């Protein structure tokens, strides 16, 4: 059986905690941030837990190296 390949974009977008929760960053944080309030810019720095079970399952299937 061939090796499982890791989807590189998935690996860059998600993190896995020690307990196995999948974390993601907020969207709309890449550009045009200078005009946003400082409070909003700080909110973009936090990681959020992925709550949708289907998304977490898809991340686990496409990036198995995150769980090593």
C-alpha positions, -999 to 999 in steps of 0.1 A, spaced: 0 0 0 14 35 -9 22 61 17 -4 86 27 4 120 12 -1 152 33 -21 180 17 3 209 22 -23 237 22 -43 219 49 -11 215 70 -4 252 68 -40 263 77 -47 240 107 -31 230 139 -38 201 163 -36 204 200 -22 178 224 -57 166 232 -66 162 195 -87 193 188 -83 210 154 -76 247 155 -79 273 127 -73 310 122 -100 335 115 -107 345 79 -102 379 63 -69 386 81 -46 389 51 -48 424 39 -66 458 44 -60 455 81 -46 489 88 -80 506 86 -96 481 110 -98 489 148 -70 476 170 -95 454 189 -104 437 156 -68 432 146 -61 416 180 -90 393 175 -74 380 142 -44 367 162 -64 340 181 -69 304 170 -105 291 170 -115 255 176 -131 238 146 -165 228 158 -179 211 127 -172 174 129 -171 169 91 -144 196 87 -123 181 115 -127 146 98 -116 161 64 -86 178 80 -76 145 96 -79 126 64 -61 151 42 -32 159 66 -23 128 86 11 142 95 -5 167 119 -14 139 143 22 125 145 
